[in-house]
Amino acid sequence: MTYRFAFFDVDSTLVTIEGIDILADGNPEIAKLTDAAMNGEIPLDQVYARRLEMIRPSKDRVEQLGATYVQSLVDGAAETIAKLQEKVIVHLVTAGIEQAILPLANALRVNPRNVHAVKLTFDENGNYKDFDRHSFLTRSGGKELVVRDVRARSHGKAAFIGDGVSDLEAKPAVDLFIGFGGVVVRPRVKENADLYITKLRDVLQHLL
């Protein structure tokens, strides 16, 4: 039975980087916050605004990050997404920055309507103003809500593929949760995933 939907996390799943850490130029304090959130040690809502406030990324920096994403694909990501899209509707679900994720979605030929990310706002000089504070994705449990919202509008089986605890939170909303450890292994995800893989191509044998 082919799945109808595949929901993918982006950072450390489809790409080998964490976008927020790139924007932070390797600031160890921000990397520590990101890691703690991804490991489920602190709720995402506690770190989301704080990291952006510390970094205040300009519009230019966010555009550069979009280009970096495209160059940082995990081995096999492009062919895996292309093959899935012959039969499966692919969605990207990430707390990453929408303006940086869209070029990646474009490179992978994922419909921009199927990109769920957090939009930033900038002033007329391209300086950081704020992020979409209404987005589910900036808080714990947000990915589950996004997946449920998409699935409420149509039928068919769904899988979620991701590396972090914020991804694992979507497990109740899908038929199959695949933990991905090809970039970083997070013990809590490995222990609680329905399946655990380290090569992205392995998704294909389970979903098609």
N, C-alpha and C positions, 0 to 999 in steps of 0.2 A: 504494500500500500504506500503510494507516494505521498509525501507530505505536501500540503498546499502552501504553508508559510515557513520561511526560515528567518529568524530574527538574529542578527549578528551584532555583538558588541564591536567596537572599532579599535580602541587603543589596547595594545598588547594582545589583540586577537586577529584583526585583519592587517594591522601594521605592527612593526616591532618597537614602536615608541609610545610614550605617554605624552600627548600633546601639551598638556599643562606644564610638564617638566621642561619641555623644549622652550616654551614661552618664558619660563622662569630662569633660563640660562643655567640650569643645573643648581639653582639655589637649594642647598641641602635641606633647609627647613621645609620648603614646599614639597620636595621629593618625599620627605618623611610623612607629611600630612597625606599626600596622595597614597602612599603605601599603606598607611594606617587605615584609610578609608576603604581601599580595595581589599584589605585583609579582614575588614569588618570590625576593626578595633574601635573606630569612632564613626558616628553616623555621618553620612555624606553632607547633610544639611549644615553640619557644624564646620565643615572645611570649605564648602563651595565658595561662598561669598568671601571668606577670609583669604583664600588663595588669589582670587581675582583682584581683590583690593590691594594685596601686596604687590602683584605683578603690574596691574593696570596696562594690559597689552594694547598697543596702538592698532589701528586698522591695517597698517602696513605689515606689522609683525604677524597678525592673524592670517593675512594673505600669504606671507612667506611660509607659515605653518602648513597651509593648504598644499603648497607645492612640496613641502617636506613629507607630508603624508603620502602623496602619490609616489614618492621615491622610496618609501619605507615599507612597501608591501611585504607581508609574510610570504615565505616561499609557498607557491601554489595557490595563493589567494585569488589571483585574477582568473585562473582556469577553473577553480572551484566555484566561484560566483557565476562565471559564464555558463558552466555546465548546469548548475542548479537552475539558472534562470530559463532554461529550456522548458522546465516543468513546474518550477516552484516560484512563488512570489517572495522576493528577498527584501527585507526591511533592515535598515541600520538603526540601532537603538543605543544611543550614547549620551553621556553627560558632557561630551566634548562640545566644542564651539561650532555652531551650524555653519558659519561663514568659512571655516577651515575644512569641515567635513564634506561640503558640497562638491569641491573639486575632486575629492577622492571618489565620491559616489559617481560623478560624471566619468571618471577614468574606468570605473568598474561597470559602467552602464546601468547603474541602479537608478530607478525613477526618483527624481528629487522629492516627489510626494511621499516616497517611502523612507525618507530620511527624518529621523526623530532626534533632534539635538537641541542645544541651548543657544539661542540667538543673543549676540551682544549688541549694544547700541554704542555709537560713537558720536562725538560732536562734529561740527563742520570742519574742524582741522584734523579729524581722524584720531582724536584722543579718546581713550576709554571713558565711557559714561557709566554703563550699568549692564546687567544681564536680565534676561526675561525671568522675572521673579515669580511668574505664574507657572513656569514649566514644572511638570511632575519630576523631570529628570534631575533636578538639583537637590532632591531629597531622597531619603531612604524609602525603598519600596516603589520608587517612581517607574522603574522599568516594567514591573508587573502591571501597573495601571495602564501604561502605553500599550502593552501587548493585549491586555483585556479589551481595551478600546478598539484596537484594530480587529480583533477576532469577533467582537460583538456584531460587526457589520457583514460577516460572511462565515461560511462553514468550511470545514476541512481541518486536518491535523496540523499542528504547529510544533516547531522545535526552536530552542534558543541555544546559541553558541556563544560562550564568553569565558573570560579568565578570572573575573573578580567576584567578590561577594555581592556587589550591587547587581550583577548578572544573575547570580544564584537566587536572588530575591524574586526573580521572574518565574522560577521553577513551578509554582502552583498554577501559573497561567498557561502552561504549555504541556504537550503530551510527552515531550522528550527534552531533557536538559543535558546538553553536551558541554562538559568542562574542557577548556583548552589550555594546555600547559606548554605550548611550543615556544612561548616567549618567557613567561614566568610561571612557576608552579606555586599556587596558593593552596596550602593544605586543606583549608575548610571547603574549598570548591572541589578539590580532588575527592574528598571523603563523601561529599553529598551529591555529586553529579550522578545522573543515571548512567552516563558513559563518560570516559575521560580519554582524550586524545592529545597527542603532541604533534601530529601532522594534520594540517587543515584539510588536505585531500580526503582524509578518512571520513569526513562528514558525508561524502557522496554515497558511500556504501550503505549508510544508515538512513538517508533521506530519500533516495531515489529507488 
